[in-house]
Amino acid sequence: MTIIAIDGPAAAGKGTLARRLAAELGFDYLDTGLIYRAVGMKVVRAGLDPTDAATAEKAADELAPADLQAGDLRDDTAAQAASKVAVIPGVRAALLAFQRKFASHPPMGQGAILDGRDIGTVICPDAKVKLFVTASAEKRAERRLKELQDKGLEAIYGTVLADLKERDERDRNRSVAPLVPAEGAVVLDTSDLDADQAFAAALDIVRTRR
């Protein structure tokens, strides 16, 4: 069973790459970021604090597959909530088994691609292929700004950039599973690549490593 682990900071393009690779290879895809976003938003919707460990752990324990289909998991509120609950050990423990089971027993049985922030370091350290997809904070802010504007949302570049840098700092320095390239991971910087170029580079890496 081939497992491909794709990690990296927000707006680096790892989700787009993961989906395209899954389609190309016929693998199952799990956006692990949605798991944490779903937990975070369950807490936020209840009007509670996503930094409260007991509250977040209860939400993680009660997470159901249907929660991953919620329509509000892609906005910045969900992103911030996800980053907060992700540092809580109990939340990570509750979701770890789910992710590993998906990786080892993907529905279609051909292989699995998981993207997130600690796939290669924690979730699937023995993955056959590990990618760390990154880009400059400025380039990632440009991409995120465009995403928001394409959705008809108002956004200011400076605010988007500051939010990304804050998330980067929090993710890199958290005590549990900090955001770092996994041992043996290939670092793919997409700062100067468009979507097709990034995909071609990633596919070449995957084929070489497999």
N, C-alpha and C positions, 0 to 999 in steps of 0.2 A: 504494500500500500504506500503510495507516494503522498507525502504531506509537504506542502509548500507554505512556509511561514513568511509573512510580509509584515514588517514593522516600520514605524516612522512617525514623525510628528503630524499634527493636523494640517490639512490642505497641501500635503506633499504630493498627492496623487495616488496614494497606495490603494485606495478603494477602487478607483477606476481601473488601475492595473490588475487588481485581484479579480474583478468581475470579467475583464476581457480575457485574462489568462484562463479562468475557469471555463468560459465559453469555448475558447480555442482548444483546450485539452480535454473537455468533457468531464471536468471535475466538479464536485460540489463546493459551494462557496459559503462561508460564514463570515459576516461582518461582525466581528466580536465587539466593536464599538457600540453597536446597537444594544447589546446585552446590558452594558453599563448605563447607556442612555435610558433604556427602559426602566431600570431600577431607579435611577435618579429621578425620572419624571413621575414614577409612581409616588415617590416621596413628595415631590414638588406639587403635584396635583392635589395631594392630601393637605397641602398647606403646612408641611413639616420641613425640618431642616435636614438637607442631604449630608451635612457633616456630622450628624448625630449617629453614632455607630449602631446603637440598638435599632433605631428606626430604619436605617439603610439595610441592615442585615435581615430584618423581617421582610422588607420588600424584596430582597434577593431570594430568600427562601420561598417566597410565594410567586416568584416570576413564572409566567406561563408562556408558551410559544406565541400565543395570540398577542401578548404584550409587545412583541417585536414588530407588529404590523401597525402600531399606532402612528397617526399622521403627524405627530409633533416631535418626532425623534431626531429630526434633521436640523432643527433651529439652534441658535446659540444658547438658549436657555438649557436645552437638553445637553449640549456640549459641556457647558460649565458644570451642570449637575453630575454628569458622568465623570468628569475629572475629579470631583469631590468624593463621590462614593467609591471610586476606584482605589483610593489610598487606604480604605478600611479593610483590614485583614479578613474579617468575617465575611464581607461581601465577596472578596476574591475567592475565599474557600468555597462558598456556596456555588459559585459559577465555574470554578475550575473543572469539576468533574463533567459538567455539561459540555464544555468546549473540547475536552480531551476525548469524550465519547464520540462527538461529531467527527473529530479528526481521525480516530481509529476505525470508526464504522460509519463512513459517509453514506447517505441514502442511496446514491447510485452505485456505490462500491468501486469506482474507478480511482478515486483519489480525492484529496481535500485541500482547499486553499483557505487559509484563515488570515485575516489581516487585523492588526491592532497595534498595541504598543509593547507587548511582552510575549508575543507568540513564540519567537525563537529563543527567548531567554528563560521563560517559565512554563508556558502552556505546552509547547511542543519542542523541547530542547534537542530532540533527536530527529527533527524534521530533515528530510533529504535535501531540501533546498531552502535557504534562508536569504531573504532580501531585506535590506534596510533602505527604504525609500525616503529621501530627504530633499530639501530645497531651501534656499535662503528665506529668512523670515519675510523679507520684503516681497519676494516673488509669491510666497504663499498667501500673503495678505492681499496681493493683487487678485489672485485666483478666488479667494474667499469673497472679496468685495464684488467681483463679477457674478459669482453664484448668487449672492444676496440680491444684487440688482436685477439679475435675470428672473428672480422670483417676485420682482416688484417691491422689494423691501428697501427702505432707505438705510443707507450705511455711509459712514465716513471712514476713509482709508486709515487715518491716524488712529481711530478707535479700534478698528479691526486689527491693525498691526500691534497695538498695545495689548489687546486681548490675547493674540497669538503668543506674544513674547511672555505674557504672564503664565499662560498654560504651559509653554515650553519649560519655563523655570520650575513650575510646580511638578511637572512630570519628570524632569531630569533629577530633581533633588528629593523626591519622595523616598521614604525609608523602605517601602515595599515595592519591589520590581520597578526600579527607576528606568526611564526611557534611555536605553543605550543599545548599540548594535550587538546582536548576539555573537557569540564565538563562532567563527566560520561564516558569518553573514557577508554577502556582497553588498557594499554600499552603492546605491544608485542615486546620484544627484540629478534631479529633474529640473533644476533652475533654468537651464538653457535648452530644454527639450520640450517639444509640443507633445500632445497626447500620443500620436502615432509613433514618434521617435522613442518616447519612453517605453511604449509597449514593445516595440521591436527590440530594444535593448534588454528589457526584462525577459522576453521570450528566449532570446539568445542565451541569457544567463541560465534560465531554467533548463533548456535543452542541454547545455554543456554540463550542468551539475547532475542531471538525471543520468 
